[in-house]
Amino acid sequence: MASDFQTDDIVGVLLKGQPLIGRLLSCKGSKAVLAFGGQRRDQEIPLRELVPCGELSDSVRRSVLPTPEQVQSIVLSPRVSAEAWWLLVSDVTDDTIPWISLSDLTDLLVGQPDLIALAAVWSWLNGPQIWFRLRRDRTLQARPLNEIRQQRLKQRREHLQREHDLRQLALLQESAPLTEQRRQLLDPSWSDRLDQLLELVHGPEADLGEMPGLGLLQLLGLPPDRKALKTWLVARELLDPHQPSALRGSAWSSHLPEANAEIIGELLARAADTCSGDDTRVDLTAQRVYTLDDASTQEIDDGLALEPVDGDPWIWIHIADPARLIEPDSPLDHEARRRATSLYLADGVLPMLPLKLATEVFSLRAGQRCPALSVGVLLDDQGAVVASRCQRSWVQPRYRLTYEDGDELIELAPPGDEDLAQLSSLLKRRFNWRQRRGAINFERQEGRFRRGASGPELQVIDPSPARVMVSEAMLLMGAVVAEIGRKEGMALPYRSQPPAELPSAHELAEIPEGPARDAAVKRCLSRGLQGTSPMPHFSLGLEAYVQATSPIRRYADLLAHRQLMAWIEQRPVMSEPLLREQLDALENPLRQAIQISREDQRHWQQVWLEQHRDQQWSVQFLRWLRPQDRLALVHVPDLAMDLVGHADGEDPAPGQLLTMTVLHVDPERGELKLRFQ
């Protein structure tokens, strides 16, 4: 039929989805040039897309093409549409329904086949009507009755879907928080669309208009702007504005799948039964065991005790034994390995193991009989280890102390309770021994932000006697465990650090003692390494070292415990290749944990400085990071932390005091510009 088109013919066409009638101006091969009514320009359209209108009088064909407003003035009623359909099919005696031209259908429906009516019927045909269809040969035909029924059913479904979508959209448009209970009212498809918005706000800095989720942004009346989207999500409590972006999609972003009543109940019940290895445990419940932690700490994984004997007393270091209940390659073990470590943020802890277990049956709880891995150590007068023991045990901690409580007991050494004072003295001896072997001490105040009810709260941690004592005890156990591994040829997760060439004594003497001198030394140190063979640790002053004191919080420590327990019970230990494979699997989540923790503290630094942006700070210049950009590292004594910013004026010397001002800070965008003068 396309070959029969002639100049001035009126045809129907879909132009970018819009039904229009046009006048054929000319043909060029397989294409035609059409004119349209209103302000629309002439268009070149493939002939195959044109629908002939049928017989029209010359006066109608040459009349002015209608404007969109004229077309919209004609509305076809459902009753007239049904009557026209019935007239066409009522006399049909077989399944063959004749075709009809657009002009004839217009005459049936409107009674006036002018171009306005013709355009109105063509627009109606391409709308949601159910009575007529356009065939492949570009002719019109009344639909069979069964097809009309299908169309009605389809329209009904579409109507119900639209109503459903409107209800879902209204739920999102409400300004109230979208709680978990209210979010359950969203069907999976809408919940997925909501997840797309969360992906958008955490996505790369790009034009939101080119990314998935734009459709929902438009439905919500939001501009394609990340800041507006973030405000919308925060208002509905779908997004914590202070959550590190790196946390989303990480190992800690989902709840622990094992943290359910059934699994927890099973392990709690097993804790009261006899487990594998319990028959080899030594009963040390008579010891006076102290646990020392911050008041907010929930996972108690280490305790100290003193065993008086003839001569020097023994130092006992007791570590919680979660390996008693966590079977290798169990679901709980796999999840702990996936996380690799507990993640500590300003807002609290995201644990490696379910807190219900970590704080109860896995912890050393005061007044209760608890399983432990215990190391006893005897030091000589210089602080060197002269004897040691390592065994699974039962302990019963007497006291759960804060570090402040421990400082008081160390200082006062009350009669009958001098153990902590003696332990502190013995471990100072050990500390001095390491110092003589080249250990480097950076024990200074350290600032850290915690999230409070009204914003960030600064916590400054002092290297108090109790903290130094506990830290030294943990290093002592790590050295003893490493020595066991070295003697037995046993693969363990050893920590090491290559030797470094430090600044000369003359160079250090020119830098004021404190953070600036520490920075000069730190700059020379190599990054710590983890391997399966014993190697020296330069800054600790140890020939070999293994972290084995936090199996509730670090998976590598749990692996160390399993190796030691197999050795104690004379069972085969894990091979070096297998241990290496498991340690390699921890590298990525451990890197993620460091990144998330740094981002978290950096954010709260910015929130703090925004709240104090008009304040000036006295800072100490440490060193240049990028001299060409005047980018400097400084120490802020009032915050007990280091910051990075731009330094003006003369080149400051390490240790020189400067004044810090905040030029620009935007915690939402992660932007901070400081100036030091």
SULGI-V42517 format. One record per residue. N is the residue number from 1. OMEGA is omega in degrees with one decimal (999 if undefined). NEAR is the number of other C-alpha atoms within 8 Angstrom. Layout:
# SULGI-V42517
n->N omega->OMEGA near->NEAR
n->N omega->OMEGA near->NEAR
This chain:
# SULGI-V42517
n->1 omega->-177.1 near->5
n->2 omega->-177.3 near->7
n->3 omega->-178.0 near->4
n->4 omega->-178.6 near->5
n->5 omega->178.8 near->8
n->6 omega->177.4 near->7
n->7 omega->-178.9 near->9
n->8 omega->174.6 near->9
n->9 omega->173.2 near->10
n->10 omega->-176.9 near->11
n->11 omega->172.0 near->12
n->12 omega->-179.4 near->14
n->13 omega->172.6 near->11
n->14 omega->-178.8 near->9
n->15 omega->-175.6 near->7
n->16 omega->177.2 near->4
n->17 omega->-178.9 near->5
n->18 omega->179.7 near->6
n->19 omega->-179.6 near->11
n->20 omega->166.7 near->12
n->21 omega->-179.0 near->13
n->22 omega->178.9 near->13
n->23 omega->-178.9 near->13
n->24 omega->-179.6 near->15
n->25 omega->-179.7 near->10
n->26 omega->175.7 near->9
n->27 omega->177.3 near->10
n->28 omega->-178.2 near->7
n->29 omega->-178.4 near->5
n->30 omega->-178.3 near->8
n->31 omega->178.6 near->10
n->32 omega->175.0 near->14
n->33 omega->-176.3 near->13
n->34 omega->171.4 near->13
n->35 omega->-178.1 near->11
n->36 omega->179.1 near->13
n->37 omega->180.0 near->11
n->38 omega->-176.6 near->8
n->39 omega->-175.3 near->5
n->40 omega->-179.5 near->6
n->41 omega->174.1 near->6
n->42 omega->-177.7 near->8
n->43 omega->174.5 near->7
n->44 omega->-172.7 near->8
n->45 omega->174.3 near->10
n->46 omega->-179.1 near->9
n->47 omega->-176.8 near->9
n->48 omega->-178.5 near->6
n->49 omega->-177.5 near->8
n->50 omega->177.5 near->12
n->51 omega->-180.0 near->9
n->52 omega->-178.4 near->13
n->53 omega->-179.0 near->11
n->54 omega->-175.9 near->8
n->55 omega->175.2 near->5
n->56 omega->176.8 near->9
n->57 omega->-179.7 near->6
n->58 omega->-179.5 near->6
n->59 omega->178.3 near->6
n->60 omega->-177.6 near->10
n->61 omega->-175.1 near->11
n->62 omega->179.1 near->7
n->63 omega->-176.0 near->7
n->64 omega->178.0 near->6
n->65 omega->-173.7 near->12
n->66 omega->173.2 near->11
n->67 omega->177.5 near->8
n->68 omega->-179.6 near->8
n->69 omega->179.1 near->6
n->70 omega->179.7 near->9
n->71 omega->-177.3 near->12
n->72 omega->-179.0 near->8
n->73 omega->-179.5 near->6
n->74 omega->179.5 near->8
n->75 omega->-179.2 near->6
n->76 omega->-179.2 near->10
n->77 omega->178.1 near->6
n->78 omega->-177.8 near->6
n->79 omega->179.1 near->6
n->80 omega->179.5 near->9
n->81 omega->-179.8 near->11
n->82 omega->179.6 near->9
n->83 omega->178.6 near->8
n->84 omega->177.7 near->11
n->85 omega->-176.9 near->11
n->86 omega->178.3 near->8
n->87 omega->-177.5 near->8
n->88 omega->-173.6 near->10
n->89 omega->-172.9 near->9
n->90 omega->-178.8 near->6
n->91 omega->-179.5 near->6
n->92 omega->-178.1 near->9
n->93 omega->176.7 near->4
n->94 omega->-176.0 near->5
n->95 omega->-177.0 near->5
n->96 omega->179.1 near->5
n->97 omega->-175.5 near->11
n->98 omega->175.9 near->6
n->99 omega->-177.3 near->8
n->100 omega->179.3 near->9
n->101 omega->179.1 near->11
n->102 omega->-179.5 near->13
n->103 omega->178.4 near->12
n->104 omega->178.9 near->10
n->105 omega->178.6 near->11
n->106 omega->178.1 near->14
n->107 omega->178.5 near->10
n->108 omega->-172.7 near->8
n->109 omega->-172.2 near->11
n->110 omega->-179.5 near->9
n->111 omega->178.9 near->7
n->112 omega->-175.0 near->7
n->113 omega->171.4 near->13
n->114 omega->-174.6 near->7
n->115 omega->178.1 near->12
n->116 omega->179.1 near->10
n->117 omega->179.7 near->13
n->118 omega->179.6 near->13
n->119 omega->179.5 near->13
n->120 omega->179.8 near->12
n->121 omega->177.9 near->13
n->122 omega->177.3 near->13
n->123 omega->179.0 near->10
n->124 omega->-179.8 near->10
n->125 omega->-177.9 near->10
n->126 omega->176.2 near->8
n->127 omega->-174.8 near->6
n->128 omega->179.6 near->6
n->129 omega->-174.2 near->8
n->130 omega->-166.7 near->9
n->131 omega->-173.9 near->10
n->132 omega->179.6 near->11
n->133 omega->175.8 near->10
n->134 omega->-177.5 near->8
n->135 omega->-179.1 near->8
n->136 omega->179.1 near->5
n->137 omega->176.1 near->5
n->138 omega->173.0 near->9
n->139 omega->-178.1 near->12
n->140 omega->-178.9 near->12
n->141 omega->173.7 near->12
n->142 omega->-179.3 near->13
n->143 omega->170.9 near->10
n->144 omega->-176.2 near->7
n->145 omega->-178.4 near->6
n->146 omega->178.8 near->6
n->147 omega->176.5 near->8
n->148 omega->177.9 near->11
n->149 omega->177.9 near->8
n->150 omega->179.2 near->8
n->151 omega->177.9 near->9
n->152 omega->178.8 near->9
n->153 omega->178.4 near->8
n->154 omega->179.3 near->8
n->155 omega->178.5 near->8
n->156 omega->178.7 near->8
n->157 omega->179.5 near->8
n->158 omega->177.7 near->8
n->159 omega->178.5 near->8
n->160 omega->179.0 near->8
n->161 omega->178.4 near->8
n->162 omega->178.1 near->8
n->163 omega->178.4 near->8
n->164 omega->-179.7 near->8
n->165 omega->178.0 near->8
n->166 omega->177.3 near->8
n->167 omega->178.0 near->8
n->168 omega->179.6 near->11
n->169 omega->179.0 near->10
n->170 omega->178.3 near->8
n->171 omega->179.4 near->7
n->172 omega->-176.6 near->9
n->173 omega->177.3 near->7
n->174 omega->-176.9 near->6
n->175 omega->-178.8 near->7
n->176 omega->177.5 near->6
n->177 omega->179.1 near->8
n->178 omega->-177.3 near->11
n->179 omega->179.0 near->8
n->180 omega->179.7 near->6
n->181 omega->179.3 near->7
n->182 omega->179.3 near->8
n->183 omega->177.9 near->9
n->184 omega->176.7 near->7
n->185 omega->177.0 near->7
n->186 omega->175.6 near->10
n->187 omega->-175.1 near->7
n->188 omega->-177.6 near->6
n->189 omega->178.7 near->7
n->190 omega->175.8 near->9
n->191 omega->177.0 near->10
n->192 omega->179.5 near->8
n->193 omega->177.0 near->10
n->194 omega->176.3 near->8
n->195 omega->177.3 near->8
n->196 omega->178.0 near->10
n->197 omega->177.8 near->11
n->198 omega->176.2 near->10
n->199 omega->179.8 near->8
n->200 omega->-174.1 near->12
n->201 omega->178.9 near->9
n->202 omega->-174.9 near->7
n->203 omega->-179.7 near->7
n->204 omega->178.3 near->4
n->205 omega->-179.6 near->4
n->206 omega->179.6 near->5
n->207 omega->-178.7 near->8
n->208 omega->-179.5 near->10
n->209 omega->-179.1 near->6
n->210 omega->-172.7 near->6
n->211 omega->176.6 near->8
n->212 omega->179.8 near->7
n->213 omega->-178.5 near->10
n->214 omega->-178.7 near->11
n->215 omega->179.4 near->7
n->216 omega->174.9 near->8
n->217 omega->-179.3 near->12
n->218 omega->178.5 near->9
n->219 omega->-179.9 near->8
n->220 omega->-179.6 near->9
n->221 omega->-179.2 near->6
n->222 omega->175.9 near->10
n->223 omega->177.7 near->8
n->224 omega->-175.2 near->11
n->225 omega->-175.3 near->9
n->226 omega->-178.7 near->9
n->227 omega->178.4 near->6
n->228 omega->178.3 near->10
n->229 omega->179.9 near->13
n->230 omega->178.2 near->11
n->231 omega->179.2 near->8
n->232 omega->-178.6 near->8
n->233 omega->179.7 near->11
n->234 omega->-179.2 near->11
n->235 omega->180.0 near->10
n->236 omega->176.9 near->12
n->237 omega->173.6 near->10
n->238 omega->-177.0 near->9
n->239 omega->172.2 near->10
n->240 omega->-176.1 near->7
n->241 omega->-178.0 near->7
n->242 omega->-179.1 near->7
n->243 omega->177.4 near->8
n->244 omega->-179.4 near->10
n->245 omega->-179.0 near->7
n->246 omega->-179.5 near->10
n->247 omega->-177.7 near->10
n->248 omega->-179.7 near->7
n->249 omega->179.4 near->7
n->250 omega->-179.3 near->9
n->251 omega->-176.3 near->8
n->252 omega->-174.6 near->10
n->253 omega->180.0 near->8
n->254 omega->177.8 near->5
n->255 omega->176.6 near->6
n->256 omega->-177.9 near->8
n->257 omega->-179.8 near->5
n->258 omega->-175.6 near->9
n->259 omega->175.8 near->10
n->260 omega->-171.5 near->7
n->261 omega->-176.3 near->6
n->262 omega->-178.7 near->6
n->263 omega->-179.3 near->9
n->264 omega->179.7 near->12
n->265 omega->179.5 near->8
n->266 omega->-178.6 near->8
n->267 omega->176.5 near->9
n->268 omega->178.7 near->10
n->269 omega->180.0 near->8
n->270 omega->-177.5 near->10
n->271 omega->-179.4 near->10
n->272 omega->-179.2 near->6
n->273 omega->174.6 near->6
n->274 omega->-178.9 near->7
n->275 omega->178.9 near->9
n->276 omega->179.0 near->6
n->277 omega->-178.3 near->8
n->278 omega->-177.6 near->7
n->279 omega->178.8 near->5
n->280 omega->-176.4 near->8
n->281 omega->176.0 near->10
n->282 omega->-179.0 near->8
n->283 omega->178.2 near->8
n->284 omega->-176.7 near->9
n->285 omega->178.7 near->10
n->286 omega->-179.5 near->7
n->287 omega->176.3 near->10
n->288 omega->-173.7 near->10
n->289 omega->177.1 near->13
n->290 omega->167.7 near->12
n->291 omega->-178.4 near->13
n->292 omega->-179.9 near->13
n->293 omega->170.0 near->9
n->294 omega->-178.1 near->7
n->295 omega->-176.9 near->5
n->296 omega->-176.5 near->4
n->297 omega->179.8 near->7
n->298 omega->-178.5 near->6
n->299 omega->-177.7 near->10
n->300 omega->-173.1 near->12
n->301 omega->177.0 near->13
n->302 omega->177.1 near->13
n->303 omega->-178.0 near->13
n->304 omega->176.7 near->11
n->305 omega->177.9 near->14
n->306 omega->178.4 near->13
n->307 omega->-179.4 near->9
n->308 omega->174.1 near->7
n->309 omega->175.9 near->7
n->310 omega->-176.8 near->5
n->311 omega->-179.6 near->4
n->312 omega->178.4 near->9
n->313 omega->175.9 near->10
n->314 omega->171.7 near->12
n->315 omega->176.8 near->12
n->316 omega->177.9 near->12
n->317 omega->-176.7 near->14
n->318 omega->-178.4 near->13
n->319 omega->178.7 near->13
n->320 omega->-172.9 near->17
n->321 omega->178.0 near->12
n->322 omega->178.8 near->12
n->323 omega->177.7 near->9
n->324 omega->-175.5 near->10
n->325 omega->-177.6 near->9
n->326 omega->179.8 near->9
n->327 omega->174.7 near->8
n->328 omega->177.8 near->5
n->329 omega->170.9 near->7
n->330 omega->177.6 near->8
n->331 omega->179.5 near->7
n->332 omega->178.4 near->10
n->333 omega->179.4 near->11
n->334 omega->-179.8 near->9
n->335 omega->176.9 near->11
n->336 omega->178.1 near->12
n->337 omega->180.0 near->10
n->338 omega->-179.8 near->10
n->339 omega->176.5 near->13
n->340 omega->-176.0 near->13
n->341 omega->167.3 near->13
n->342 omega->-177.1 near->12
n->343 omega->-177.4 near->11
n->344 omega->-179.3 near->8
n->345 omega->178.7 near->11
n->346 omega->-176.9 near->10
n->347 omega->-178.4 near->6
n->348 omega->-175.1 near->6
n->349 omega->167.6 near->8
n->350 omega->-165.2 near->9
n->351 omega->173.7 near->10
n->352 omega->179.9 near->14
n->353 omega->179.9 near->13
n->354 omega->-175.6 near->10
n->355 omega->-179.8 near->8
n->356 omega->177.5 near->8
n->357 omega->-176.1 near->11
n->358 omega->-176.6 near->13
n->359 omega->-179.1 near->11
n->360 omega->-170.8 near->8
n->361 omega->178.9 near->10
n->362 omega->-174.0 near->13
n->363 omega->173.4 near->15
n->364 omega->-173.7 near->17
n->365 omega->-177.7 near->12
n->366 omega->176.6 near->9
n->367 omega->-178.6 near->8
n->368 omega->178.3 near->8
n->369 omega->-172.0 near->10
n->370 omega->174.1 near->12
n->371 omega->-178.1 near->12
n->372 omega->165.0 near->13
n->373 omega->-170.7 near->13
n->374 omega->175.8 near->13
n->375 omega->174.3 near->13
n->376 omega->-174.5 near->11
n->377 omega->172.9 near->12
n->378 omega->-179.7 near->12
n->379 omega->173.0 near->14
n->380 omega->-175.5 near->9
n->381 omega->-178.8 near->6
n->382 omega->-178.9 near->8
n->383 omega->176.9 near->13
n->384 omega->178.6 near->9
n->385 omega->177.8 near->9
n->386 omega->177.6 near->8
n->387 omega->179.3 near->7
n->388 omega->174.8 near->10
n->389 omega->176.7 near->8
n->390 omega->-175.1 near->9
n->391 omega->170.5 near->11
n->392 omega->-171.2 near->13
n->393 omega->164.7 near->13
n->394 omega->176.3 near->13
n->395 omega->177.3 near->15
n->396 omega->-178.3 near->17
n->397 omega->179.4 near->17
n->398 omega->-170.3 near->9
n->399 omega->169.9 near->9
n->400 omega->-172.4 near->10
n->401 omega->166.2 near->11
n->402 omega->177.4 near->10
n->403 omega->178.1 near->12
n->404 omega->175.6 near->8
n->405 omega->-179.8 near->8
n->406 omega->178.0 near->12
n->407 omega->-178.7 near->11
n->408 omega->179.5 near->9
n->409 omega->178.2 near->13
n->410 omega->-177.5 near->14
n->411 omega->-173.4 near->7
n->412 omega->-177.0 near->6
n->413 omega->-176.0 near->12
n->414 omega->179.9 near->7
n->415 omega->-178.4 near->5
n->416 omega->179.6 near->4
n->417 omega->-177.3 near->8
n->418 omega->-172.3 near->11
n->419 omega->-177.1 near->9
n->420 omega->178.5 near->11
n->421 omega->178.5 near->11
n->422 omega->177.4 near->9
n->423 omega->179.3 near->12
n->424 omega->-179.4 near->12
n->425 omega->179.3 near->8
n->426 omega->-177.3 near->10
n->427 omega->169.6 near->12
n->428 omega->176.8 near->10
n->429 omega->178.4 near->11
n->430 omega->178.2 near->14
n->431 omega->179.4 near->10
n->432 omega->177.5 near->9
n->433 omega->178.8 near->11
n->434 omega->179.1 near->12
n->435 omega->179.4 near->11
n->436 omega->178.9 near->7
n->437 omega->173.5 near->8
n->438 omega->179.6 near->10
n->439 omega->-178.6 near->12
n->440 omega->-175.3 near->8
n->441 omega->174.7 near->5
n->442 omega->-177.0 near->5
n->443 omega->177.4 near->5
n->444 omega->177.3 near->6
n->445 omega->179.0 near->9
n->446 omega->179.2 near->9
n->447 omega->178.1 near->11
n->448 omega->-179.9 near->10
n->449 omega->172.7 near->12
n->450 omega->179.6 near->11
n->451 omega->177.2 near->9
n->452 omega->-177.7 near->7
n->453 omega->-176.4 near->4
n->454 omega->179.4 near->4
n->455 omega->-177.6 near->8
n->456 omega->175.2 near->11
n->457 omega->-177.9 near->8
n->458 omega->175.4 near->9
n->459 omega->179.0 near->8
n->460 omega->-177.6 near->10
n->461 omega->178.0 near->8
n->462 omega->174.2 near->7
n->463 omega->-175.7 near->9
n->464 omega->-179.9 near->8
n->465 omega->-178.4 near->9
n->466 omega->179.0 near->13
n->467 omega->179.7 near->9
n->468 omega->179.3 near->9
n->469 omega->-179.4 near->12
n->470 omega->179.5 near->9
n->471 omega->-179.5 near->8
n->472 omega->177.6 near->12
n->473 omega->179.5 near->10
n->474 omega->177.1 near->10
n->475 omega->178.9 near->10
n->476 omega->178.5 near->9
n->477 omega->178.9 near->12
n->478 omega->178.6 near->13
n->479 omega->179.3 near->13
n->480 omega->179.4 near->11
n->481 omega->179.3 near->11
n->482 omega->179.3 near->14
n->483 omega->175.1 near->10
n->484 omega->179.7 near->9
n->485 omega->-179.5 near->12
n->486 omega->-178.5 near->10
n->487 omega->-175.5 near->7
n->488 omega->-176.5 near->6
n->489 omega->-173.4 near->6
n->490 omega->176.0 near->10
n->491 omega->177.5 near->12
n->492 omega->176.5 near->14
n->493 omega->-177.7 near->16
n->494 omega->171.7 near->15
n->495 omega->-179.2 near->15
n->496 omega->176.3 near->15
n->497 omega->-179.8 near->13
n->498 omega->176.9 near->10
n->499 omega->-178.1 near->8
n->500 omega->174.7 near->8
n->501 omega->-175.1 near->6
n->502 omega->174.8 near->7
n->503 omega->-179.9 near->9
n->504 omega->178.0 near->6
n->505 omega->179.1 near->6
n->506 omega->179.7 near->6
n->507 omega->-179.6 near->8
n->508 omega->-179.0 near->11
n->509 omega->-180.0 near->7
n->510 omega->179.6 near->6
n->511 omega->179.5 near->10
n->512 omega->178.0 near->10
n->513 omega->-179.1 near->7
n->514 omega->-175.7 near->6
n->515 omega->-177.5 near->9
n->516 omega->178.3 near->16
n->517 omega->176.7 near->13
n->518 omega->-179.1 near->10
n->519 omega->179.2 near->10
n->520 omega->178.8 near->12
n->521 omega->-178.2 near->10
n->522 omega->-178.2 near->7
n->523 omega->-176.9 near->6
n->524 omega->-173.5 near->10
n->525 omega->175.7 near->11
n->526 omega->177.7 near->8
n->527 omega->177.3 near->6
n->528 omega->-178.0 near->8
n->529 omega->174.4 near->7
n->530 omega->-179.6 near->8
n->531 omega->-177.3 near->11
n->532 omega->177.4 near->11
n->533 omega->-177.8 near->9
n->534 omega->176.8 near->14
n->535 omega->-177.2 near->11
n->536 omega->173.7 near->12
n->537 omega->-168.8 near->15
n->538 omega->-172.4 near->13
n->539 omega->176.0 near->9
n->540 omega->-179.0 near->9
n->541 omega->-177.0 near->13
n->542 omega->177.2 near->12
n->543 omega->176.9 near->9
n->544 omega->-175.2 near->14
n->545 omega->176.7 near->19
n->546 omega->172.2 near->13
n->547 omega->-177.3 near->13
n->548 omega->-171.5 near->13
n->549 omega->-178.7 near->11
n->550 omega->-177.9 near->13
n->551 omega->175.9 near->15
n->552 omega->-171.7 near->15
n->553 omega->-177.7 near->10
n->554 omega->-176.3 near->12
n->555 omega->178.7 near->12
n->556 omega->177.0 near->13
n->557 omega->177.2 near->13
n->558 omega->176.0 near->14
n->559 omega->178.0 near->10
n->560 omega->178.8 near->13
n->561 omega->-178.5 near->13
n->562 omega->177.3 near->9
n->563 omega->-179.0 near->13
n->564 omega->-178.4 near->8
n->565 omega->175.7 near->10
n->566 omega->178.6 near->11
n->567 omega->179.9 near->10
n->568 omega->-175.1 near->10
n->569 omega->176.8 near->8
n->570 omega->173.1 near->6
n->571 omega->177.8 near->7
n->572 omega->177.4 near->6
n->573 omega->178.3 near->8
n->574 omega->179.8 near->8
n->575 omega->179.6 near->7
n->576 omega->179.3 near->8
n->577 omega->-179.2 near->6
n->578 omega->177.4 near->8
n->579 omega->178.4 near->13
n->580 omega->179.6 near->10
n->581 omega->-179.3 near->8
n->582 omega->178.5 near->8
n->583 omega->178.0 near->10
n->584 omega->-179.6 near->7
n->585 omega->-178.9 near->9
n->586 omega->-171.8 near->13
n->587 omega->-176.5 near->8
n->588 omega->177.9 near->7
n->589 omega->177.7 near->13
n->590 omega->175.1 near->11
n->591 omega->178.4 near->8
n->592 omega->-178.6 near->10
n->593 omega->178.4 near->10
n->594 omega->-179.5 near->8
n->595 omega->-178.3 near->9
n->596 omega->-179.2 near->12
n->597 omega->179.0 near->11
n->598 omega->179.0 near->8
n->599 omega->179.9 near->10
n->600 omega->-179.6 near->13
n->601 omega->178.0 near->12
n->602 omega->178.6 near->8
n->603 omega->-177.5 near->12
n->604 omega->170.3 near->13
n->605 omega->-178.2 near->9
n->606 omega->176.8 near->14
n->607 omega->179.4 near->12
n->608 omega->-178.4 near->10
n->609 omega->175.1 near->10
n->610 omega->178.7 near->10
n->611 omega->-177.6 near->6
n->612 omega->-170.7 near->7
n->613 omega->-179.9 near->8
n->614 omega->-177.8 near->6
n->615 omega->172.6 near->6
n->616 omega->-173.5 near->8
n->617 omega->171.8 near->9
n->618 omega->-177.1 near->10
n->619 omega->178.7 near->12
n->620 omega->179.1 near->14
n->621 omega->179.7 near->16
n->622 omega->178.9 near->15
n->623 omega->175.0 near->12
n->624 omega->170.8 near->9
n->625 omega->173.7 near->7
n->626 omega->-176.5 near->8
n->627 omega->-177.7 near->8
n->628 omega->177.8 near->5
n->629 omega->-177.7 near->6
n->630 omega->-179.5 near->10
n->631 omega->-171.4 near->13
n->632 omega->171.9 near->15
n->633 omega->-179.5 near->13
n->634 omega->176.3 near->13
n->635 omega->178.9 near->14
n->636 omega->-175.8 near->13
n->637 omega->-178.0 near->9
n->638 omega->178.2 near->5
n->639 omega->-177.6 near->8
n->640 omega->179.6 near->11
n->641 omega->179.9 near->10
n->642 omega->177.5 near->8
n->643 omega->-179.7 near->8
n->644 omega->177.9 near->9
n->645 omega->-177.3 near->12
n->646 omega->-179.1 near->12
n->647 omega->178.4 near->10
n->648 omega->174.3 near->8
n->649 omega->-178.9 near->5
n->650 omega->176.4 near->4
n->651 omega->179.5 near->4
n->652 omega->176.3 near->6
n->653 omega->177.1 near->8
n->654 omega->-178.3 near->12
n->655 omega->-178.5 near->12
n->656 omega->180.0 near->8
n->657 omega->178.5 near->8
n->658 omega->175.5 near->10
n->659 omega->-178.2 near->10
n->660 omega->172.1 near->12
n->661 omega->179.8 near->12
n->662 omega->178.1 near->13
n->663 omega->-178.0 near->8
n->664 omega->175.5 near->8
n->665 omega->177.2 near->12
n->666 omega->-178.3 near->11
n->667 omega->-177.8 near->12
n->668 omega->179.7 near->6
n->669 omega->180.0 near->5
n->670 omega->-176.5 near->9
n->671 omega->179.0 near->10
n->672 omega->175.2 near->11
n->673 omega->-179.4 near->10
n->674 omega->174.9 near->12
n->675 omega->177.9 near->12
n->676 omega->-179.7 near->11
n->677 omega->999 near->8
